[in-house]
Amino acid sequence: MASAFLPIMVLFVPGAAIVFASISLFQFTQLFKAFVAVSQKSRGNAVWKFFQPHLKQMGAVLQSVLGPADKFNVNLTHVVLVALMITIIVCAERLRSVIADNKRISGRS
């Protein structure tokens, strides 16, 4: 049986997924730039000096994979792919919960 909200979901879910993907990619971009900037700074704290080589190496690996942080750009392809990932994750979770409910109900009988 189809839900009464199916027409509304068909209209609004793709747009909402694109909005969530855009926000997620913007947050990732800012986090990537901030992480690379922080990993390249030198500090005087003993704890910071212990973690500094590891952070610098992680920043270098990220930049080798994603490119320079200051030139990292998100385009429409990235947004659509992340929107697709978000939609698949949400649908997989809904499917998992339906399967778990069916197992729970059949286990009671």
Backbone hydrogen bonds in HBPLUS format (Angstrom, degrees):
<---DONOR---> <-ACCEPTOR-->    atom                        ^
c    i                          cat <-CA-CA->   ^        H-A-AA   ^      H-
h    n   atom  resd res      DA  || num        DHA   H-A  angle D-A-AA Bond
n    s   type  num  typ     dist DA aas  dist angle  dist       angle   num
A0006-LEU N   A0003-SER O   3.31 MM   3  5.38 166.9  2.33 105.5 107.9     1
A0009-MET N   A0005-PHE O   2.84 MM   4  6.06 159.1  1.88 158.5 165.5     2
A0010-VAL N   A0006-LEU O   2.87 MM   4  6.04 158.1  1.91 154.4 159.9     3
A0011-LEU N   A0007-PRO O   3.15 MM   4  6.32 144.8  2.28 138.1 146.5     4
A0012-PHE N   A0008-ILE O   2.93 MM   4  6.09 160.8  1.97 154.3 159.2     5
A0013-VAL N   A0009-MET O   2.94 MM   4  5.29 160.9  1.98 139.6 144.3     6
A0016-ALA N   A0012-PHE O   2.94 MM   4  6.08 157.8  1.99 151.7 158.8     7
A0017-ALA N   A0013-VAL O   2.82 MM   4  5.97 156.7  1.87 154.7 160.8     8
A0018-ILE N   A0014-PRO O   3.03 MM   4  6.26 152.1  2.11 144.0 151.0     9
A0019-VAL N   A0015-GLY O   2.97 MM   4  6.25 153.0  2.04 145.8 153.4    10
A0020-PHE N   A0016-ALA O   2.89 MM   4  6.12 166.2  1.91 153.2 156.6    11
A0021-ALA N   A0017-ALA O   2.86 MM   4  5.99 151.5  1.94 141.9 150.5    12
A0022-SER N   A0018-ILE O   2.92 MM   4  6.07 154.1  1.98 143.1 149.8    13
A0023-ILE N   A0019-VAL O   3.00 MM   4  6.27 161.9  2.03 152.2 156.7    14
A0024-SER N   A0020-PHE O   2.89 MM   4  6.04 159.9  1.93 146.1 152.2    15
A0025-LEU N   A0021-ALA O   2.89 MM   4  6.04 162.4  1.93 149.8 154.3    16
A0026-PHE N   A0022-SER O   2.94 MM   4  6.09 150.5  2.03 143.7 152.2    17
A0027-GLN N   A0023-ILE O   2.95 MM   4  6.18 160.5  1.99 150.2 155.2    18
A0028-PHE N   A0024-SER O   2.89 MM   4  6.14 157.7  1.94 147.7 154.4    19
A0029-THR N   A0025-LEU O   2.89 MM   4  6.04 157.8  1.94 144.2 150.0    20
A0030-GLN N   A0026-PHE O   3.01 MM   4  6.28 163.3  2.04 151.2 155.0    21
A0031-LEU N   A0027-GLN O   2.89 MM   4  6.06 159.3  1.94 150.8 157.1    22
A0032-PHE N   A0028-PHE O   2.81 MM   4  5.94 160.5  1.85 151.9 157.4    23
A0033-LYS N   A0029-THR O   3.00 MM   4  6.21 165.6  2.02 150.4 153.9    24
A0034-ALA N   A0030-GLN O   2.93 MM   4  6.06 160.2  1.97 146.1 152.1    25
A0035-PHE N   A0031-LEU O   2.82 MM   4  5.92 160.7  1.86 150.2 155.8    26
A0036-VAL N   A0032-PHE O   3.07 MM   4  6.22 165.4  2.10 149.9 153.4    27
A0037-ALA N   A0033-LYS O   3.03 MM   4  6.16 156.8  2.08 143.5 150.4    28
A0038-VAL N   A0034-ALA O   2.88 MM   4  6.05 161.7  1.92 152.2 156.9    29
A0039-SER N   A0035-PHE O   2.85 MM   4  5.94 155.0  1.91 146.9 154.5    30
A0041-LYS N   A0038-VAL O   3.26 MM   3  5.39 155.8  2.32 104.0 111.0    31
A0049-LYS N   A0045-ASN O   2.94 MM   4  6.18 154.2  2.01 146.3 153.6    32
A0050-PHE N   A0046-ALA O   3.10 MM   4  6.32 137.4  2.29 137.3 147.9    33
A0050-PHE N   A0047-VAL O   3.11 MM   3  5.10 127.7  2.39  94.4 108.2    34
A0051-PHE N   A0047-VAL O   3.16 MM   4  6.52 154.3  2.23 150.4 156.0    35
A0052-GLN N   A0048-TRP O   2.78 MM   4  5.72 135.2  1.98 149.7 162.7    36
A0055-LEU N   A0051-PHE O   2.96 MM   4  6.17 165.2  1.98 163.9 168.9    37
A0056-LYS N   A0052-GLN O   2.89 MM   4  5.99 160.5  1.92 154.9 160.6    38
A0057-GLN N   A0053-PRO O   2.99 MM   4  6.13 152.4  2.07 139.4 146.7    39
A0058-MET N   A0054-HIS O   2.91 MM   4  6.18 157.6  1.97 149.0 155.2    40
A0059-GLY N   A0055-LEU O   2.86 MM   4  6.05 157.8  1.91 148.5 154.7    41
A0060-ALA N   A0056-LYS O   2.96 MM   4  6.18 149.1  2.05 141.0 149.4    42
A0061-VAL N   A0057-GLN O   2.95 MM   4  6.22 153.9  2.02 147.4 154.3    43
A0062-LEU N   A0058-MET O   2.92 MM   4  6.16 164.8  1.95 151.3 155.4    44
A0063-GLN N   A0059-GLY O   2.96 MM   4  6.13 155.8  2.02 143.5 150.3    45
A0064-SER N   A0060-ALA O   2.90 MM   4  6.08 141.3  2.05 140.1 150.9    46
A0065-VAL N   A0061-VAL O   3.02 MM   4  6.29 142.6  2.17 146.6 156.2    47
A0066-LEU N   A0062-LEU O   2.79 MM   4  5.87 173.4  1.79 157.6 160.0    48
A0067-GLY N   A0063-GLN O   2.79 MM   4  4.63 134.3  2.00 120.2 128.8    49
A0071-LYS N   A0068-PRO O   3.18 MM   3  5.43 144.1  2.32 103.5 113.6    50
A0072-PHE N   A0069-ALA O   3.36 MM   3  5.17 168.0  2.37 101.7 104.6    51
A0078-HIS N   A0075-ASN O   3.11 MM   3  5.51 120.6  2.48 106.6 119.6    52
A0079-VAL N   A0075-ASN O   3.24 MM   4  6.63 159.6  2.28 150.5 156.3    53
A0080-VAL N   A0076-LEU O   2.93 MM   4  6.17 165.0  1.95 155.2 158.5    54
A0081-LEU N   A0077-THR O   2.96 MM   4  6.11 163.0  1.99 150.5 155.5    55
A0082-VAL N   A0078-HIS O   2.93 MM   4  6.12 160.7  1.97 152.6 157.6    56
A0083-ALA N   A0079-VAL O   2.89 MM   4  6.06 154.3  1.96 146.7 154.6    57
A0084-LEU N   A0080-VAL O   2.91 MM   4  6.13 152.5  1.99 145.9 153.3    58
A0085-MET N   A0081-LEU O   2.93 MM   4  6.22 152.8  2.00 143.2 150.8    59
A0086-ILE N   A0082-VAL O   2.88 MM   4  6.12 161.2  1.91 151.6 156.1    60
A0087-THR N   A0083-ALA O   2.98 MM   4  6.17 159.7  2.02 146.4 151.9    61
A0088-ILE N   A0084-LEU O   2.93 MM   4  6.15 159.4  1.98 150.2 155.6    62
A0089-ILE N   A0085-MET O   2.94 MM   4  6.13 160.5  1.98 151.4 156.6    63
A0090-VAL N   A0086-ILE O   2.98 MM   4  6.18 163.0  2.01 151.2 155.6    64
A0091-CYS N   A0087-THR O   2.94 MM   4  6.09 163.8  1.96 149.5 154.4    65
A0092-ALA N   A0088-ILE O   2.85 MM   4  5.93 156.1  1.90 146.9 153.9    66
A0093-GLU N   A0089-ILE O   3.00 MM   4  6.17 151.2  2.08 143.7 151.2    67
A0094-ARG N   A0090-VAL O   2.99 MM   4  6.28 155.8  2.05 147.3 153.9    68
A0095-LEU N   A0091-CYS O   2.91 MM   4  6.11 158.2  1.96 148.5 154.6    69
A0096-ARG N   A0092-ALA O   2.86 MM   4  6.04 155.3  1.93 144.3 151.3    70
A0097-SER N   A0093-GLU O   2.94 MM   4  6.17 156.9  2.00 147.8 153.4    71
A0098-VAL N   A0094-ARG O   3.03 MM   4  6.27 151.5  2.11 145.4 153.0    72
A0099-ILE N   A0095-LEU O   2.98 MM   4  6.21 161.5  2.02 151.3 156.0    73
A0100-ALA N   A0096-ARG O   2.91 MM   4  6.11 158.4  1.95 148.0 154.3    74
A0101-ASP N   A0097-SER O   2.93 MM   4  6.07 153.6  2.00 142.0 149.0    75
A0102-ASN N   A0098-VAL O   2.94 MM   4  6.17 155.5  2.00 147.6 154.2    76
A0103-LYS N   A0099-ILE O   2.95 MM   4  6.20 155.8  2.01 148.5 154.9    77
A0104-ARG N   A0100-ALA O   2.92 MM   4  6.08 154.2  1.98 143.7 151.4    78
A0105-ILE N   A0101-ASP O   2.87 MM   4  6.05 158.0  1.92 149.0 154.7    79
A0106-SER N   A0102-ASN O   2.89 MM   4  5.99 165.2  1.92 147.4 152.1    80
A0107-GLY N   A0103-LYS O   2.90 MM   4  5.89 135.6  2.10 136.7 148.2    81
A0108-ARG N   A0105-ILE O   3.23 MM   3  5.40 138.7  2.41 100.0 110.5    82
